[in-house]
């Protein structure tokens, strides 16, 4: 890893930004979450920041409670012929302005914000695992 990248990561280790917890949102208060529930949760899209084949970023509003979420879909391509890593993030925000600032950050830099709901689809480690649901879902608080 280049020295500049290490410096940035070291700085990020010591930084985190605690956002307000969306305690009124059913998505926040739900005990167990599965990826299917989240992907079919009812959100109203308010603004699109980026819409590309491997990255989408937008501002969503929960239809149930009105909570705003910064949403990110991010795909890391595997050029060796394997499956791609796919990541979804839902970060509760207080305003469109905050979401707009987040839209300018790298996917890694967004890790400093908590809480955030993440869904990760890591690729199978070997061909025998293909098709299995190796999914990680949860709130990072």
KOLVEX-912386 format. One line per 2 residues: number of its first residue (from 1); their letters; for each residue x, y, z negated of N, C-alpha, C, O. Coordinates in Angstrom, 2 decimals. Example, Ala and Ser with C-alpha at 12.3 -4.5 7.8 and 13.67 -1.06 7.14 Angstrom:
2
1 = AS = 13.19 -5.69 -7.80 12.30 -4.50 -7.80 13.20 -3.30 -7.80 14.24 -3.32 -8.46; 12.85 -2.25 -7.08 13.67 -1.06 -7.14 12.90 0.03 -7.87 13.41 1.14 -8.04
This chain:
141
1 = XX = 0.85 -1.18 0.00 0.00 0.00 0.00 0.89 1.24 0.00 1.87 1.30 -0.75; 0.57 2.23 0.83 1.38 3.46 0.87 1.38 4.19 -0.47 0.38 4.14 -1.19
3 = XX = 2.49 4.86 -0.83 2.58 5.57 -2.11 1.45 6.57 -2.32 0.96 6.71 -3.44; 1.03 7.28 -1.27 -0.05 8.26 -1.41 -1.36 7.58 -1.85 -2.08 8.10 -2.70
5 = XX = -1.65 6.41 -1.26 -2.86 5.67 -1.63 -2.80 5.22 -3.09 -3.81 5.26 -3.79; -1.62 4.78 -3.54 -1.46 4.37 -4.94 -1.71 5.54 -5.88 -2.33 5.38 -6.94
7 = XX = -1.21 6.72 -5.49 -1.42 7.92 -6.31 -2.91 8.24 -6.44 -3.39 8.57 -7.52; -3.62 8.14 -5.34 -5.06 8.43 -5.33 -5.80 7.42 -6.21 -6.66 7.81 -7.00
9 = XX = -5.47 6.13 -6.07 -6.12 5.11 -6.89 -5.83 5.31 -8.37 -6.73 5.15 -9.20; -4.60 5.65 -8.71 -4.23 5.88 -10.11 -5.05 7.04 -10.68 -5.53 6.97 -11.81
11 = XX = -5.21 8.12 -9.89 -5.98 9.27 -10.33 -7.45 8.88 -10.53 -8.09 9.32 -11.48; -7.97 8.04 -9.63 -9.37 7.61 -9.73 -9.60 6.72 -10.94 -10.69 6.75 -11.52
13 = XX = -8.60 5.94 -11.33 -8.72 5.07 -12.50 -9.08 5.87 -13.75 -9.84 5.40 -14.59; -8.55 7.06 -13.85 -8.77 7.89 -15.02 -9.98 8.80 -14.89 -10.29 9.58 -15.79
15 = XX = -10.67 8.70 -13.77 -11.81 9.56 -13.53 -13.06 8.72 -13.33 -13.04 7.71 -12.63; -14.11 9.15 -13.95 -15.42 8.58 -13.64 -16.44 9.66 -13.91 -16.26 10.52 -14.78
17 = XX = -17.49 9.62 -13.17 -18.53 10.62 -13.30 -19.83 9.92 -13.65 -20.41 9.20 -12.83; -20.28 10.15 -14.86 -21.51 9.53 -15.34 -22.69 10.37 -14.89 -22.81 11.53 -15.27
19 = XX = -23.54 9.79 -14.08 -24.75 10.46 -13.62 -25.89 10.12 -14.56 -25.78 9.20 -15.37; -26.97 10.84 -14.47 -28.13 10.54 -15.31 -28.71 9.18 -14.95 -28.87 8.86 -13.77
21 = XX = -29.02 8.39 -15.95 -29.62 7.08 -15.71 -31.07 7.28 -15.30 -31.79 8.06 -15.93; -31.51 6.59 -14.25 -32.89 6.76 -13.77 -33.88 5.94 -14.59 -34.50 5.01 -14.07
23 = XX = -34.02 6.27 -15.87 -34.79 5.46 -16.80 -36.27 5.34 -16.43 -36.93 4.40 -16.86; -36.80 6.27 -15.65 -38.20 6.22 -15.25 -38.43 5.29 -14.06 -39.58 4.99 -13.72
25 = XX = -37.36 4.83 -13.43 -37.47 4.03 -12.20 -37.61 2.54 -12.53 -36.83 2.00 -13.33; -38.59 1.89 -11.93 -38.80 0.46 -12.16 -37.60 -0.36 -11.68 -37.31 -1.43 -12.23
27 = XX = -36.92 0.13 -10.68 -35.73 -0.57 -10.19 -34.66 -0.62 -11.27 -33.96 -1.62 -11.41; -34.52 0.45 -12.03 -33.55 0.53 -13.13 -33.98 -0.37 -14.29 -33.14 -1.05 -14.89
29 = XX = -35.26 -0.38 -14.60 -35.77 -1.09 -15.77 -36.02 -2.57 -15.54 -36.23 -3.32 -16.50; -35.99 -3.01 -14.31 -36.22 -4.41 -14.01 -35.05 -5.24 -14.54 -33.89 -4.87 -14.34
31 = XX = -35.34 -6.32 -15.21 -34.28 -7.15 -15.77 -33.40 -7.77 -14.71 -32.31 -7.27 -14.43; -33.86 -8.84 -14.11 -33.09 -9.53 -13.07 -33.44 -8.94 -11.71 -34.61 -8.72 -11.41
33 = XX = -32.44 -8.68 -10.92 -32.64 -8.17 -9.56 -32.11 -9.18 -8.57 -31.06 -9.78 -8.78; -32.84 -9.37 -7.49 -32.27 -10.16 -6.40 -32.23 -9.30 -5.15 -32.96 -8.32 -5.03
35 = XX = -31.38 -9.68 -4.22 -31.15 -8.84 -3.04 -32.41 -8.65 -2.22 -32.61 -7.58 -1.64; -33.27 -9.65 -2.15 -34.48 -9.55 -1.33 -35.43 -8.49 -1.89 -36.01 -7.71 -1.14
37 = XX = -35.58 -8.46 -3.22 -36.43 -7.43 -3.85 -35.93 -6.03 -3.54 -36.71 -5.14 -3.21; -34.63 -5.84 -3.66 -34.06 -4.51 -3.46 -34.19 -4.08 -2.01 -34.56 -2.94 -1.73
39 = XX = -33.89 -4.99 -1.09 -33.97 -4.63 0.33 -35.39 -4.35 0.77 -35.60 -3.66 1.77; -36.39 -4.87 0.04 -37.79 -4.61 0.38 -38.45 -3.63 -0.58 -39.66 -3.42 -0.54
41 = XX = -37.64 -3.03 -1.44 -38.16 -1.99 -2.35 -38.66 -0.84 -1.49 -38.13 -0.61 -0.40; -39.63 -0.14 -1.96 -40.22 0.92 -1.15 -39.52 2.26 -1.37 -39.69 2.91 -2.40
43 = XX = -38.74 2.65 -0.38 -38.04 3.93 -0.39 -38.50 4.75 0.81 -38.77 4.23 1.88; -38.57 6.04 0.59 -38.87 6.96 1.68 -37.55 7.63 2.09 -36.90 8.26 1.25
45 = XX = -37.14 7.49 3.35 -35.92 8.17 3.79 -36.16 9.68 3.89 -37.12 10.11 4.53; -35.30 10.47 3.25 -35.45 11.93 3.27 -34.45 12.60 4.21 -34.77 13.57 4.88
47 = XX = -33.22 12.05 4.24 -32.19 12.67 5.08 -31.14 11.63 5.44 -30.74 10.81 4.61; -30.72 11.66 6.68 -29.67 10.77 7.14 -28.38 11.56 7.29 -28.35 12.58 7.98
49 = XX = -27.31 11.09 6.64 -26.01 11.77 6.73 -25.14 11.13 7.80 -24.50 11.83 8.59; -25.12 9.79 7.83 -24.31 9.04 8.79 -25.13 7.84 9.24 -25.74 7.15 8.43
51 = XX = -25.14 7.59 10.54 -25.79 6.40 11.07 -24.91 5.84 12.18 -25.04 6.21 13.35; -24.02 4.94 11.79 -23.09 4.31 12.72 -23.25 2.80 12.60 -23.94 2.32 11.71
53 = XX = -22.62 2.06 13.49 -22.80 0.61 13.50 -22.27 -0.07 12.23 -22.79 -1.12 11.84; -21.24 0.51 11.59 -20.66 -0.14 10.41 -20.81 0.69 9.14 -20.29 0.32 8.09
55 = XX = -21.52 1.81 9.24 -21.77 2.62 8.05 -23.05 3.44 8.23 -23.25 4.09 9.25; -23.88 3.38 7.21 -25.07 4.22 7.16 -25.09 4.88 5.79 -24.86 4.23 4.77
57 = XX = -25.37 6.15 5.77 -25.51 6.89 4.51 -26.72 7.80 4.62 -26.91 8.51 5.60; -27.54 7.75 3.56 -28.74 8.56 3.59 -29.21 8.88 2.18 -28.70 8.35 1.19
59 = XX = -30.19 9.76 2.12 -30.84 10.11 0.86 -32.21 9.45 0.89 -33.00 9.66 1.82; -32.50 8.65 -0.14 -33.77 7.94 -0.24 -34.53 8.41 -1.47 -33.94 8.91 -2.43
61 = XX = -35.83 8.24 -1.42 -36.69 8.58 -2.57 -37.53 7.34 -2.89 -38.19 6.79 -2.02; -37.49 6.92 -4.15 -38.29 5.77 -4.60 -39.77 6.14 -4.51 -40.20 7.16 -5.06
63 = XX = -40.54 5.32 -3.80 -41.97 5.59 -3.66 -42.73 5.45 -4.98 -43.79 6.06 -5.15; -42.20 4.66 -5.90 -42.88 4.42 -7.17 -42.76 5.59 -8.15 -43.72 5.96 -8.82
65 = XX = -41.53 6.17 -8.24 -41.29 7.17 -9.29 -40.72 8.49 -8.79 -40.68 9.46 -9.54; -40.29 8.54 -7.54 -39.73 9.77 -7.00 -38.23 9.95 -7.22 -37.68 10.98 -6.84
67 = XX = -37.57 8.96 -7.84 -36.13 9.06 -8.07 -35.39 9.13 -6.74 -35.69 8.39 -5.81; -34.42 10.04 -6.65 -33.58 10.15 -5.46 -32.39 9.21 -5.59 -31.82 9.05 -6.67
69 = XX = -32.02 8.60 -4.46 -30.86 7.71 -4.41 -30.01 8.05 -3.20 -30.52 8.25 -2.10; -28.69 8.12 -3.43 -27.75 8.15 -2.32 -27.57 6.70 -1.92 -27.25 5.86 -2.76
71 = XX = -27.78 6.40 -0.65 -27.71 5.03 -0.15 -26.55 4.90 0.83 -26.33 5.76 1.67; -25.82 3.78 0.69 -24.75 3.50 1.63 -24.79 2.03 2.04 -24.88 1.14 1.19
73 = XX = -24.73 1.79 3.35 -24.48 0.48 3.92 -23.10 0.58 4.53 -22.81 1.50 5.29; -22.23 -0.39 4.19 -20.85 -0.34 4.68 -20.42 -1.75 5.04 -20.55 -2.68 4.24
75 = XX = -19.91 -1.91 6.26 -19.47 -3.21 6.74 -17.98 -3.17 7.06 -17.51 -2.29 7.79; -17.25 -4.13 6.52 -15.82 -4.25 6.81 -15.68 -5.40 7.80 -16.00 -6.55 7.51
77 = XX = -15.19 -5.06 8.98 -15.07 -6.03 10.06 -13.92 -7.01 9.80 -12.85 -6.62 9.33; -14.17 -8.27 10.10 -13.14 -9.30 10.03 -12.76 -9.64 11.46 -13.52 -10.29 12.18
79 = XX = -11.60 -9.21 11.88 -11.16 -9.40 13.25 -10.49 -10.75 13.49 -10.01 -11.02 14.59; -10.47 -11.60 12.46 -9.90 -12.94 12.60 -10.97 -13.97 12.95 -10.72 -15.17 12.91
81 = XX = -12.17 -13.51 13.27 -13.24 -14.41 13.65 -14.13 -14.86 12.51 -15.06 -15.63 12.73; -13.87 -14.41 11.30 -14.69 -14.78 10.16 -15.85 -13.82 9.96 -16.03 -12.87 10.72
83 = XX = -16.62 -14.09 8.92 -17.75 -13.22 8.60 -17.26 -11.91 8.01 -16.18 -11.84 7.42; -18.06 -10.87 8.19 -17.71 -9.55 7.68 -18.16 -9.38 6.23 -19.10 -10.04 5.79
85 = XX = -17.48 -8.51 5.49 -17.94 -8.11 4.16 -18.99 -7.03 4.35 -18.80 -6.11 5.15; -20.11 -7.14 3.63 -21.18 -6.15 3.73 -21.50 -5.66 2.32 -21.67 -6.45 1.39
87 = XX = -21.58 -4.33 2.18 -21.82 -3.71 0.88 -22.98 -2.71 0.99 -23.07 -1.96 1.96; -23.85 -2.73 -0.01 -24.92 -1.75 -0.12 -24.76 -1.06 -1.47 -24.46 -1.71 -2.47
89 = XX = -24.97 0.25 -1.50 -24.92 0.99 -2.76 -26.16 1.87 -2.85 -26.60 2.47 -1.87; -26.71 1.94 -4.06 -27.80 2.85 -4.38 -27.33 3.62 -5.61 -27.22 3.06 -6.69
91 = XX = -27.07 4.91 -5.44 -26.57 5.73 -6.54 -27.63 6.77 -6.86 -27.96 7.60 -6.01; -28.18 6.76 -8.09 -29.20 7.75 -8.44 -28.59 9.15 -8.49 -27.55 9.36 -9.11
93 = XX = -29.24 10.08 -7.84 -28.75 11.46 -7.81 -29.87 12.41 -8.22 -31.05 12.07 -8.17; -29.47 13.61 -8.62 -30.44 14.61 -9.06 -30.87 15.55 -7.94 -31.90 16.22 -8.04
95 = XX = -30.06 15.60 -6.87 -30.39 16.56 -5.81 -29.82 16.12 -4.46 -28.93 15.27 -4.39; -30.36 16.71 -3.42 -29.86 16.47 -2.08 -28.43 16.96 -1.93 -27.63 16.37 -1.20
97 = XX = -28.10 18.04 -2.63 -26.75 18.62 -2.55 -25.70 17.62 -3.05 -24.65 17.47 -2.43; -25.98 16.94 -4.15 -25.05 15.94 -4.68 -24.89 14.80 -3.67 -23.78 14.34 -3.43
99 = XX = -26.00 14.36 -3.09 -25.94 13.29 -2.10 -25.13 13.72 -0.88 -24.38 12.92 -0.32; -25.28 14.96 -0.48 -24.52 15.47 0.66 -23.02 15.45 0.38 -22.23 15.11 1.26
101 = XX = -22.64 15.82 -0.83 -21.21 15.77 -1.20 -20.71 14.33 -1.20 -19.60 14.06 -0.75; -21.52 13.41 -1.71 -21.13 11.99 -1.72 -20.96 11.47 -0.30 -20.11 10.62 -0.04
103 = XX = -21.75 11.97 0.62 -21.70 11.49 2.00 -20.37 11.80 2.68 -20.04 11.21 3.70; -19.60 12.71 2.11 -18.31 13.10 2.67 -17.15 12.29 2.07 -16.01 12.43 2.51
105 = XX = -17.45 11.45 1.08 -16.42 10.69 0.38 -16.21 9.33 1.02 -17.07 8.82 1.74; -15.05 8.74 0.76 -14.79 7.39 1.25 -15.60 6.38 0.43 -15.99 6.69 -0.70
107 = XX = -15.87 5.19 0.97 -16.58 4.18 0.19 -15.88 3.86 -1.13 -16.54 3.65 -2.14; -14.56 3.82 -1.12 -13.81 3.53 -2.34 -13.97 4.66 -3.37 -14.11 4.40 -4.56
109 = XX = -13.96 5.89 -2.90 -14.08 7.03 -3.82 -15.44 7.06 -4.52 -15.55 7.59 -5.62; -16.46 6.49 -3.91 -17.79 6.46 -4.53 -17.84 5.59 -5.78 -18.79 5.67 -6.56
111 = XX = -16.83 4.76 -5.97 -16.79 3.87 -7.13 -16.70 4.63 -8.45 -16.97 4.06 -9.51; -16.32 5.91 -8.41 -16.19 6.68 -9.65 -17.54 7.07 -10.23 -17.61 7.50 -11.38
113 = XX = -18.62 6.93 -9.45 -19.94 7.33 -9.93 -20.67 6.16 -10.57 -20.79 5.08 -9.99; -21.15 6.40 -11.79 -22.00 5.42 -12.47 -23.21 6.16 -13.01 -23.11 7.33 -13.38
115 = XX = -24.34 5.51 -13.08 -24.58 4.14 -12.65 -24.75 4.05 -11.14 -24.99 5.05 -10.46; -24.61 2.83 -10.63 -24.91 2.57 -9.23 -25.29 1.10 -9.09 -24.74 0.23 -9.75
117 = XX = -26.25 0.87 -8.22 -26.69 -0.48 -7.93 -25.94 -0.94 -6.69 -25.91 -0.25 -5.68; -25.33 -2.12 -6.78 -24.55 -2.64 -5.66 -25.05 -4.02 -5.25 -25.42 -4.85 -6.08
119 = XX = -25.05 -4.23 -3.94 -25.31 -5.55 -3.38 -24.12 -5.84 -2.48 -23.83 -5.07 -1.57; -23.44 -6.94 -2.73 -22.26 -7.30 -1.95 -22.48 -8.67 -1.31 -22.88 -9.62 -1.98
121 = XX = -22.21 -8.75 -0.03 -22.27 -10.01 0.69 -20.85 -10.38 1.10 -20.43 -10.07 2.22; -20.11 -11.03 0.22 -18.75 -11.42 0.60 -18.81 -12.57 1.60 -19.74 -13.39 1.55
123 = XX = -17.84 -12.64 2.49 -17.85 -13.76 3.44 -17.50 -15.07 2.75 -16.78 -15.06 1.75; -18.00 -16.20 3.26 -17.65 -17.49 2.69 -16.14 -17.73 2.76 -15.48 -17.28 3.69
125 = XX = -15.62 -18.43 1.77 -14.18 -18.72 1.71 -13.77 -19.76 2.74 -12.63 -19.75 3.22; -14.70 -20.66 3.09 -14.38 -21.65 4.12 -15.64 -21.95 4.93 -16.74 -21.56 4.54
127 = XX = -15.48 -22.63 6.04 -16.59 -22.87 6.96 -17.72 -23.67 6.33 -18.87 -23.51 6.73; -17.42 -24.53 5.36 -18.46 -25.35 4.74 -19.44 -24.50 3.91 -20.55 -24.94 3.62
129 = XX = -19.04 -23.29 3.53 -19.91 -22.42 2.73 -20.77 -21.50 3.59 -21.64 -20.81 3.06; -20.56 -21.47 4.88 -21.33 -20.58 5.75 -22.80 -20.86 5.61 -23.23 -22.02 5.55
131 = XX = -23.57 -19.83 5.55 -25.01 -19.96 5.42 -25.48 -19.97 3.97 -26.67 -19.82 3.70; -24.56 -20.15 3.04 -24.96 -20.10 1.63 -25.07 -18.64 1.19 -24.42 -17.75 1.74
133 = XX = -25.90 -18.42 0.22 -26.13 -17.05 -0.24 -25.15 -16.66 -1.33 -25.48 -16.74 -2.51; -23.97 -16.24 -0.94 -22.96 -15.79 -1.90 -23.14 -14.29 -2.07 -22.44 -13.49 -1.44
135 = XX = -24.08 -13.91 -2.92 -24.46 -12.51 -3.03 -24.27 -12.05 -4.47 -24.61 -12.75 -5.42; -23.72 -10.85 -4.59 -23.57 -10.25 -5.91 -24.51 -9.03 -5.96 -24.44 -8.16 -5.09
137 = XX = -25.37 -8.99 -6.97 -26.34 -7.91 -7.11 -26.28 -7.40 -8.55 -26.26 -8.21 -9.48; -26.24 -6.11 -8.74 -26.33 -5.62 -10.10 -26.01 -4.14 -10.25 -25.44 -3.50 -9.37
139 = XX = -26.41 -3.63 -11.40 -26.12 -2.24 -11.77 -24.75 -2.16 -12.38 -24.39 -2.98 -13.22; -23.98 -1.19 -11.97 -22.72 -0.86 -12.63 -23.05 0.35 -13.50 -23.36 1.43 -12.99
141 = X = -22.98 0.15 -14.80 -23.39 1.21 -15.71 -22.17 1.83 -16.34 -22.30 2.75 -17.15
